[in-house]
Amino acid sequence: MKNLLFILLISISFSSCAQKNAQNPYGLKVVNDFEAYQATIKSNPNNELVEIKKVIPSVVLDIRYATKNNFMKQVMYKQGKAFARKPVVEHLKKIQSILNKKGYGLKIFDAYRPYQITVAFWQKASDKNFVANPAKGSKHNRGCAVDLTIIDLKTGKDIPMPTPYDSFEAAAAPHYDKLPAKIKENRDLLISTMQLNGFKVIYNEWWHFDFNGWQNYDLMDIPFEKL
């Protein structure tokens, strides 16, 4: 009886997440209730949104959406933190180790992104090719995408890439070819390392990587301060 009641409560929580409103105008299944989120962790520990810095202390964070240094020109996150699903963070830890042996390390710009932020991006972005359509949701909303680059451990500086982060230029595409050889080498090092270790780069952003298996995770709208 207790198990039946528990299942009923969870189903009610999830069904309420699918109602259309200002935060969820498309009526998607979006987990926005913290207790419902915790229940998913009990059923599968991999659902946990883990703070990346706590698992990989050496990773560098540059959370642009916690500042005004982003294409929105406004602060979108209340905290400059990065979260991702547990398996995502485990793979990033492995990648960090691989890069460290070569004298490099990861710098993360963004990871898990609450769904309502994706809605805000879509409303304001001038080029919709560079933002996720909230009618489908983003892999970021699932805690299964990361935006990142590589730093040189000796200098602590970013290694040169084709464009700055969040650029809307054609050169941001991972297969753009009209670049100096060293820039392409740097970009391809990042992409190959990520893709050999559980991620796939998207077609128009060299910095954005989706975790293989993202389909297994729900869209989320839990703010950082609750995690």
C-alpha positions in Angstrom: 0.0 0.0 0.0 2.8 2.4 0.9 4.6 1.6 -2.4 1.3 2.3 -4.3 0.9 5.6 -2.6 4.5 6.6 -3.3 4.0 5.8 -7.0 0.8 7.8 -7.1 2.4 10.8 -5.5 5.3 10.7 -8.0 2.9 10.3 -11.0 1.0 13.4 -9.7 4.2 15.4 -9.4 5.3 14.5 -12.9 1.9 15.1 -14.5 1.9 18.6 -13.0 5.2 19.2 -14.7 3.5 18.7 -18.0 1.0 21.6 -17.6 1.5 24.6 -19.9 2.5 27.8 -18.1 4.9 30.7 -18.5 7.9 28.5 -17.5 6.8 25.6 -19.6 4.8 27.0 -22.5 5.0 23.8 -24.6 3.6 21.4 -22.0 6.7 19.2 -21.9 7.4 16.7 -19.2 9.8 18.8 -17.1 10.8 17.9 -13.6 10.5 21.1 -11.5 9.6 19.7 -8.1 12.6 19.0 -5.9 10.9 16.1 -4.1 10.1 14.4 -7.4 13.7 14.9 -8.5 14.9 13.3 -5.2 12.6 10.3 -5.9 14.2 9.7 -9.3 17.6 9.5 -7.5 16.2 6.8 -5.2 15.1 4.8 -8.1 18.3 5.4 -10.1 21.4 7.0 -8.5 22.6 8.1 -11.9 19.9 10.7 -12.0 21.7 12.8 -9.4 22.9 16.2 -10.6 26.4 16.3 -9.2 28.4 19.5 -8.6 31.3 19.0 -11.0 33.9 20.9 -9.0 33.4 18.7 -5.9 34.2 15.6 -7.9 37.0 17.2 -10.1 38.6 19.9 -7.9 41.2 20.7 -10.6 38.6 21.7 -13.2 38.4 25.4 -14.0 35.0 27.1 -14.0 34.1 30.1 -16.1 30.3 30.1 -15.7 29.4 32.9 -18.1 25.7 32.9 -17.4 26.4 33.7 -13.8 27.8 37.0 -15.1 26.9 39.5 -17.8 29.7 38.2 -20.0 27.4 36.2 -22.3 25.2 36.7 -25.4 22.2 37.6 -23.2 24.3 40.4 -21.6 22.6 39.7 -18.3 23.0 37.4 -15.3 21.0 34.2 -15.8 22.3 32.0 -12.9 22.3 33.0 -9.3 25.3 30.9 -8.6 28.5 30.3 -10.7 28.4 26.5 -10.4 28.3 23.6 -12.8 26.2 20.4 -12.3 25.7 17.3 -14.5 24.3 13.8 -14.1 26.5 11.4 -12.2 27.7 9.4 -15.2 28.5 12.6 -17.1 30.8 13.8 -14.3 32.5 10.4 -14.0 33.4 10.6 -17.7 34.6 14.2 -17.4 36.9 13.1 -14.5 38.4 10.5 -16.8 38.9 13.1 -19.6 40.5 15.5 -17.1 43.0 12.8 -16.2 43.8 12.1 -19.9 44.4 15.8 -20.6 46.4 16.4 -17.5 49.0 13.8 -18.7 49.4 16.0 -21.8 49.8 19.2 -19.8 46.2 20.4 -20.3 43.0 20.6 -18.4 39.3 21.4 -18.8 37.6 24.8 -18.4 33.8 24.6 -18.1 31.5 27.4 -19.3 28.2 25.7 -18.7 26.7 22.3 -17.9 23.2 21.6 -16.4 20.8 24.5 -17.3 17.3 24.8 -15.8 14.6 24.6 -18.5 13.2 28.1 -18.0 16.6 29.6 -18.9 16.4 27.8 -22.2 13.0 29.4 -22.7 14.6 32.8 -22.0 17.4 32.2 -24.5 15.0 31.3 -27.2 13.0 34.5 -26.7 16.0 36.7 -26.9 18.6 35.1 -29.3 18.9 36.8 -32.6 20.2 33.6 -34.3 18.0 30.6 -33.3 20.5 28.2 -34.8 22.7 28.7 -31.7 20.1 28.1 -29.0 18.0 25.1 -28.2 14.4 25.1 -29.1 12.4 24.9 -25.9 9.6 23.1 -27.7 12.0 20.1 -27.5 14.2 21.1 -24.6 18.0 21.1 -24.4 20.5 18.3 -23.5 21.7 21.0 -21.0 18.2 20.8 -19.4 18.8 17.0 -19.0 22.1 17.5 -17.2 23.7 15.8 -20.2 25.6 18.5 -22.1 28.7 20.5 -21.3 30.2 23.6 -22.9 33.9 23.6 -22.4 37.4 24.3 -23.7 41.0 23.3 -22.8 43.6 25.3 -20.8 47.3 25.0 -20.7 48.3 23.9 -17.2 51.6 25.8 -17.2 50.0 29.2 -18.1 46.5 28.6 -16.9 45.3 30.2 -20.1 42.9 28.9 -22.7 44.6 27.3 -25.7 43.6 29.1 -28.9 40.3 27.9 -30.5 38.5 29.0 -33.7 36.2 31.4 -32.0 35.3 32.6 -28.5 32.7 30.7 -26.5 29.1 31.3 -27.6 30.2 32.9 -30.9 27.5 32.9 -33.6 30.2 32.9 -36.3 30.5 30.2 -39.1 33.9 29.4 -37.7 32.3 28.0 -34.5 31.3 24.9 -36.5 33.5 21.9 -35.5 34.3 21.1 -39.2 35.0 24.6 -40.3 38.3 24.4 -42.3 39.5 27.9 -43.1 41.7 28.1 -40.0 45.4 28.2 -39.1 46.8 24.6 -38.6 47.5 25.1 -34.9 43.9 26.3 -34.2 42.5 23.3 -36.0 44.9 21.0 -34.1 43.7 22.5 -30.7 40.0 22.2 -31.7 40.5 18.6 -32.9 42.3 17.6 -29.7 39.3 18.7 -27.7 36.8 17.1 -30.0 38.6 13.8 -30.3 39.3 13.5 -26.6 35.7 14.1 -25.8 34.3 11.9 -28.5 36.5 9.0 -27.5 35.2 9.2 -24.0 31.4 9.3 -24.1 30.5 12.6 -25.7 29.5 13.9 -29.2 30.2 17.5 -30.4 27.2 19.2 -32.0 27.2 20.4 -35.6 27.7 24.2 -35.1 29.5 24.7 -31.8 33.0 23.3 -31.2 32.6 23.8 -27.4 29.3 22.0 -26.9 29.2 18.2 -26.2 26.2 16.0 -25.6 26.6 12.9 -23.4 25.9 9.6 -25.1 22.7 8.3 -23.5 21.2 11.7 -22.8 17.8 10.2 -23.9 17.6 8.4 -20.6 17.3 11.5 -18.6 14.4 13.9 -18.0 14.3 17.6 -18.7 14.8 19.5 -15.5 13.9 22.9 -14.1 15.5 22.7 -10.6 17.5 25.9 -9.8 21.1 25.7 -8.7 20.4 26.9 -5.2 18.2 23.8 -4.5 20.8 21.3 -5.7 
